[in-house]
Amino acid sequence: MEKIAIISDVHGNYEALKTVLLDIEKRGIKQIYCLGDVIGKGSHSNECLDLLKNCFMLYGNWEDFFNNKRCSNDLDLKRYELLNAQISEENKNRLKSLPLCFEIYISGRLVRMFHATPENTRENVLEIDRIERIYKQFLPTKYTGTEIADVVVYAHTHTQNLMKLYNRTLINVGSVGNAFDIIRNEAKDGKCTNTTNADYLIIAGEINSKKDSSISFEFISLNYDKKLELEKSENNLEKEAFSQELLTGKFRNIKKYESNFNDAHYDIDNL
């Protein structure tokens, strides 16, 4: 079977990206798809874009933030100005032309890829959401083809996950450079090293084939030198928050999701 690698949410983490690309090369995988958010948070956005020159890239919310200067406060403006100074003109032009979605047939399945949802780059879809809200991710939009997808691959929430519903497969590839777990509880948490690796996905099957055949999905989670990445982080406006996420896997804005943990429920009557 042929293999492709799918990565996302590098967030300017050069050490993590180098580790992942080396692993992909060792496995002999030639085709890499990136689901966005290569830039932002970390200090090496331009270096990461350079490493991914030959990678097929999609549009993430950080690319949308930068391209459209979505600044609602002073911190956003500082983030934009720092990225604008760091990113080369060549890479800026590339960011402007990125698509929102990509589709490919693998072993008879229509595989649809996007950053957050098939309609925008910013909406959060969590695995604790209602079933019908999750099912919506398989439906076509004006940015996709007209068919309902068999497999959806997305990112944005930085946590690897695979779930099945209605004979379809929903996969979150996780994050290369900023992995965290939104669902946290100090009394129940396992080791944070189960979370804080550089994560990506491999799909193996018959690429560009509409004929049903075997397919497999493999999550990869790699150790990398987080301390070296942080030591090399210069002019980082949010180094303390970024360090917390890299070293503990705890999202800096976790409080805005905590109410969901207790209220999560599924539409079991509609299964």
C-alpha positions in Angstrom: 0.0 0.0 0.0 1.1 3.6 -0.6 1.4 6.0 2.3 0.8 9.7 2.8 1.6 11.8 5.9 -0.7 14.5 7.3 0.6 17.1 9.6 -0.8 20.2 11.2 -0.4 23.0 13.8 3.4 23.4 13.7 3.1 26.8 15.3 6.6 27.9 14.5 8.2 25.0 16.4 11.3 24.2 14.4 12.7 21.4 16.5 9.3 19.5 16.4 8.9 19.9 12.7 12.5 18.8 11.9 11.8 15.7 14.0 8.6 14.9 12.2 10.0 15.5 8.7 13.0 13.2 9.5 10.7 10.5 10.7 8.6 10.8 7.5 11.7 10.6 5.4 12.9 7.5 7.2 9.6 5.8 6.4 10.0 6.5 2.7 6.8 8.7 2.5 7.0 11.2 -0.3 3.7 13.0 -0.1 3.0 15.3 2.9 -0.2 17.3 3.5 -0.3 20.1 6.0 -3.6 21.3 7.4 -2.5 24.8 8.4 -1.3 26.8 11.4 2.3 26.5 10.4 2.9 30.0 11.9 2.3 31.7 15.2 3.0 31.1 18.9 6.6 29.8 18.4 9.5 31.9 17.2 10.4 30.1 13.9 7.4 30.6 11.6 9.5 31.5 8.6 11.9 28.7 9.1 9.0 26.2 9.3 7.5 27.6 6.2 10.8 27.1 4.4 11.0 23.5 5.5 7.5 22.9 4.0 8.1 24.4 0.6 7.4 21.1 -1.1 4.4 20.2 1.1 0.8 20.7 0.0 -0.6 23.2 2.5 -4.1 24.3 3.6 -5.3 27.5 5.2 -5.4 27.6 9.0 -6.7 30.2 11.5 -3.3 31.6 12.1 -2.8 32.1 8.3 -6.2 33.7 8.2 -5.2 36.0 11.1 -2.0 37.1 9.4 -3.4 37.4 5.8 -6.3 39.5 7.0 -4.7 41.3 10.0 -7.4 40.2 12.3 -6.3 42.3 15.3 -8.9 43.0 18.0 -6.5 44.1 20.7 -2.9 45.3 21.4 -1.6 41.7 21.8 -3.0 40.7 18.4 -1.3 43.8 16.8 2.0 42.8 18.4 1.6 39.3 17.1 0.9 40.5 13.6 3.8 42.9 13.6 6.2 40.2 14.8 5.1 37.7 12.1 5.2 40.4 9.5 8.8 41.1 10.3 9.7 37.4 10.4 8.1 36.0 7.3 9.7 36.5 3.9 7.9 38.0 1.0 8.0 34.7 -0.8 6.3 32.9 2.1 3.8 35.8 2.5 2.7 35.3 -1.1 2.3 31.6 -0.6 0.1 32.1 2.4 -2.3 34.2 0.4 -3.0 31.4 -2.1 -3.7 28.5 0.3 -7.0 26.6 -0.2 -9.4 25.8 2.6 -10.1 22.2 1.8 -8.5 19.3 -0.1 -10.1 16.0 -1.3 -8.5 12.7 -2.4 -9.8 9.2 -3.0 -7.9 6.5 -1.0 -8.9 2.9 -1.3 -12.4 3.8 -2.5 -13.0 6.4 0.3 -13.5 10.1 -0.3 -11.0 11.6 2.2 -11.6 15.3 2.9 -9.0 17.4 4.7 -9.4 20.9 6.3 -8.1 22.8 9.3 -11.1 23.2 11.6 -14.4 22.7 9.6 -15.2 22.6 5.9 -16.6 26.1 6.2 -14.0 28.1 8.1 -10.7 27.9 9.9 -11.8 29.1 13.4 -14.8 27.0 14.6 -14.0 24.5 17.3 -15.4 21.0 16.9 -14.6 18.9 19.9 -15.1 15.2 20.3 -17.4 15.9 23.2 -19.8 17.7 20.9 -23.2 16.5 19.8 -23.2 13.7 17.2 -25.1 15.7 14.6 -22.6 18.6 15.0 -19.8 16.1 14.3 -21.7 14.6 11.4 -21.9 18.0 9.8 -18.2 17.9 9.2 -18.7 15.2 6.5 -21.2 17.3 4.5 -20.2 19.3 1.4 -20.0 23.1 1.5 -19.2 25.7 -1.1 -15.5 25.1 -0.4 -15.6 21.3 -1.1 -16.9 18.9 -3.7 -20.5 17.9 -3.8 -20.3 14.4 -2.2 -20.5 13.5 1.5 -17.0 12.4 2.7 -16.2 8.9 4.0 -13.2 10.1 5.9 -12.7 13.6 7.4 -9.2 14.6 8.5 -8.9 17.8 10.5 -6.8 19.5 13.2 -7.2 22.8 15.0 -7.9 21.5 18.5 -4.4 19.9 18.8 -5.4 16.5 20.1 -5.1 13.2 18.2 -8.4 11.4 18.0 -10.3 8.9 15.8 -14.0 8.2 16.0 -16.5 6.3 13.9 -20.1 7.3 13.2 -22.6 6.4 10.5 -20.0 4.2 8.7 -17.7 7.2 8.4 -14.4 8.1 10.1 -13.4 11.4 11.7 -9.7 11.9 12.5 -7.9 14.7 14.3 -4.2 14.5 13.3 -3.1 16.4 16.4 -0.3 19.0 16.5 3.3 18.8 15.4 4.5 21.7 17.5 1.9 22.5 20.1 0.2 19.3 21.3 -2.1 19.6 24.3 -5.2 18.0 25.7 -8.2 20.2 26.3 -9.9 17.7 28.7 -7.8 18.0 31.9 -8.4 17.0 35.5 -5.6 17.1 38.0 -7.1 14.1 39.9 -7.4 12.0 36.8 -4.6 13.1 34.5 -1.9 10.7 33.4 1.6 11.6 32.5 1.8 14.8 30.4 4.5 13.1 28.3 1.6 11.1 26.9 0.5 14.4 25.3 3.4 16.7 24.7 5.1 14.9 21.7 5.2 15.9 18.0 2.1 14.2 16.5 1.1 13.4 13.0 -1.0 10.9 10.9 -0.1 8.3 8.3 -2.8 6.9 5.9 -1.9 3.8 4.0 -4.0 2.6 1.0 -4.5 2.8 -2.7 -3.9 6.5 -3.4 -6.2 8.1 -6.0 -8.3 4.9 -6.3 -12.1 4.8 -6.2 -12.0 1.0 -5.8 -12.7 -0.3 -2.3 -9.7 -1.9 -0.8 -7.7 -2.0 2.5 -6.9 1.2 4.3 -5.1 2.0 7.6 -4.7 5.0 9.8 -1.6 5.3 12.0 -1.0 7.9 14.7 2.6 8.8 15.2 3.9 10.5 18.4 7.5 11.5 18.6 9.8 12.8 21.3 11.7 16.0 20.4 13.9 18.5 22.2 11.4 21.0 23.7 14.0 22.7 25.9 16.2 23.4 22.9 13.2 24.9 21.0 12.4 27.1 24.0 16.1 28.1 24.4 16.1 29.2 20.8 12.9 31.2 21.1 13.7 34.8 20.7 11.3 37.8 20.6 8.5 35.6 21.7 5.6 37.7 23.2 4.0 34.7 24.8 7.0 32.5 25.8 5.6 31.7 29.3 2.3 30.5 27.9 3.9 28.6 25.0 6.4 27.0 27.4 3.5 25.8 29.6 1.8 24.2 26.6 4.9 22.5 25.3 6.1 21.2 28.7 2.8 20.3 30.3 0.3 19.9 27.4 -2.2 22.2 29.2 -3.9 24.7 26.9 -3.5 28.3 28.0 -7.2 29.1 27.5 -8.5 25.9 29.0 -11.1 27.6 31.2 -13.3 28.6 28.4 -13.9 24.9 27.6 -14.2 23.5 31.1 -18.0 23.9 31.2 -18.3 21.6 28.2 -16.7 18.7 30.1 -19.6 18.4 32.5 -22.3 19.2 30.0 -21.2 17.0 27.2 -23.9 14.6 25.9 -24.7 12.8 22.7 -27.9 12.6 20.7 -28.3 8.9 21.3 -31.9 8.9 20.1 -30.6 9.8 16.6 -28.0 7.0 16.4 
